[in-house]
């Protein structure tokens, strides 16, 4: 890997779901300092809580699949989306 994220602080939300594990593996291979969360950042209170715990971040990867994201995709359920993205 190119180490293009070396020493960058990267925060991945919903790191235990969907593409989270693969994203975490990739950015670690790029030498990033990875922080993972299993929750979504859906409101300002959530964001404030994460930032108070994690501190500053250089990159935020908001890994989240919800009904609003699936709308119009032809995918009917989170389970179907997860099956598509299994690695």
N, C-alpha and C positions, 0 to 999 in steps of 0.2 A: 504494500500500500504506500501511498505517497506521503502520509503523515501530515496531510493538509489541514487537519484540525488539531495539531499538536498544541497542547496546553490551553485549548479553548474549553470553556465550561459549557457543557451541553446538558440540558434538562429534557428528559423524555417522559411524557405523561402516559398513563395507561400502559406502562412498560411490560406488563404481564399479559397483555391481550393483543390480538390482531397482529400487526407487524412489529410490535414492540420488541420482542426478543431478537429479531433479525436486525432491526435498526440499532439496538444496543451493541450487538456484535460488530456491525459495520463501523460504527463511530469509534468504538474502542480500538479497532484495527487501524483507524486513522489517528490514533494517539490522543484522542480527546479525553478530558476529565469528565466522566459521565456520572450524572445524578439521575436516578430513576424514581418515579412515583407511580403508584398503581391507581391513582385517582385522576379524574378529569378536572380541568380548570374551567368551570362553567360559569363562575360569577366572580365579582371583584373580591369578595371575602376569601374564596379559594386561592386566588392569585396572591393576595396579600399574605395569606398563611404560608404558602409555599416559598415565597420570596423571603419571608422572615426566617424560615428554616434553612433554605438553601443558599441564600445570599444572591449575589449578582450572577447572571448567566449570560453567555455570549450567544447561545443558540437555543431556541425553544423548539422542540418537536412535539407538537400537540397531536399525538397518536390517538385518534378517537374515531369510532364509527357509531353513528346514531341514525335514527330514522330520517332526520333532516338531510344527512349526507347520502343516504341510500335512495332518497326520493328521485325518481326518474332514471335510476340506474338499471331497472329490471330485476333488482335483487329484492326479495321479499322479506328477508329476516336477517338478523345479526348472525344467526347460525350459518346461513347460506354464505354470507360475506366471509365469515371466518373460514369456512371450508375452502373457499376460493383462494384465500391468502395463506393457507398452511404452507409451511416450508419444510 
